[in-house]
Amino acid sequence: MTADERIRAIHALLTEKLSPIFLQIEDNSEEHAGHKSAGGAGHFTIHIAAPEFFGKSLIQQHRMVYGAVDPLMDGEIHALSIQIEKVTD
């Protein structure tokens, strides 16, 4: 899977599972070039805000994100940084 395909797959899973009102995915894989244990999988930062997060702790929110992208964690995603964004009116 290419880097663009990974981003599209992450976006699709998060959109399907969490219906975010804000979603930005950064591919940080180049910063980890040569990281042998990654095995070709990518490093990503996800910035996300979703109504599903309302009333949930930060740990619960992170678990929801990991749950959504779980199908990609075994082979396509090596490392994930999650930034929960606050939504203001």
C-alpha distance (Angstrom), angle and dihedral (degrees) to the residues before:
residue distance angle dihedral
M1 . . .
T2 3.81 . .
A3 3.80 123.3 .
D4 3.82 90.8 -104.7
E5 3.79 90.9 49.8
R6 3.80 90.2 50.8
I7 3.80 91.7 51.8
R8 3.81 91.1 48.4
A9 3.81 90.5 48.7
I10 3.83 92.6 48.9
H11 3.81 90.0 47.3
A12 3.82 92.1 49.6
L13 3.81 94.3 49.3
L14 3.81 94.4 46.5
T15 3.79 91.6 46.1
E16 3.79 92.4 48.9
K17 3.81 96.2 46.1
L18 3.82 103.6 33.4
S19 3.84 108.2 20.0
P20 3.82 92.1 -141.7
I21 3.78 120.8 -154.8
F22 3.81 88.5 -153.9
L23 3.79 126.5 27.1
Q24 3.78 130.4 166.4
I25 3.80 123.3 167.5
E26 3.80 121.6 -164.1
D27 3.79 122.6 -165.7
N28 3.81 107.0 -141.6
S29 3.80 95.2 170.8
E30 3.82 94.9 116.4
E31 3.80 89.5 61.2
H32 3.81 87.4 62.2
A33 3.80 99.6 43.8
G34 3.77 110.9 154.0
H35 3.79 92.9 24.1
K36 3.81 94.1 144.7
S37 3.80 97.4 -165.2
A38 3.82 90.6 60.0
G39 3.79 90.0 73.7
G40 3.80 92.7 -156.0
A41 3.81 94.7 -50.3
G42 3.79 119.7 129.6
H43 3.79 137.6 -107.9
F44 3.80 113.9 -135.8
T45 3.79 141.8 179.1
I46 3.78 116.2 -150.8
H47 3.80 121.2 -160.6
I48 3.78 108.1 -167.0
A49 3.79 143.6 164.8
A50 3.79 120.1 -176.4
P51 3.80 136.4 168.6
E52 3.82 87.0 -130.1
F53 3.81 87.8 70.9
F54 3.82 94.6 62.3
G55 3.80 110.7 120.9
K56 3.80 93.2 5.6
S57 3.79 125.9 119.3
L58 3.79 119.4 -115.5
I59 3.80 89.8 -105.6
Q60 3.81 90.9 52.6
Q61 3.81 90.3 48.7
H62 3.80 91.6 51.6
R63 3.79 90.6 47.8
M64 3.80 89.1 53.1
V65 3.81 90.9 53.3
Y66 3.80 92.3 46.9
G67 3.81 89.5 47.2
A68 3.79 91.1 53.1
V69 3.81 94.8 50.7
D70 3.81 95.5 37.0
P71 3.83 93.9 113.1
L72 3.82 88.1 63.6
M73 3.80 98.0 44.4
D74 3.79 93.4 84.6
G75 3.78 101.6 66.1
E76 3.81 110.5 -16.3
I77 3.82 103.7 54.0
H78 3.79 118.9 47.5
A79 3.80 99.5 167.0
L80 3.77 132.7 14.8
S81 3.79 130.9 -169.4
I82 3.80 114.6 -167.3
Q83 3.78 122.6 -157.5
I84 3.80 113.0 -173.0
E85 3.78 107.4 -150.5
K86 3.78 122.8 -147.1
V87 3.77 115.6 -131.0
T88 3.79 118.7 -142.4
D89 3.77 128.4 -172.0
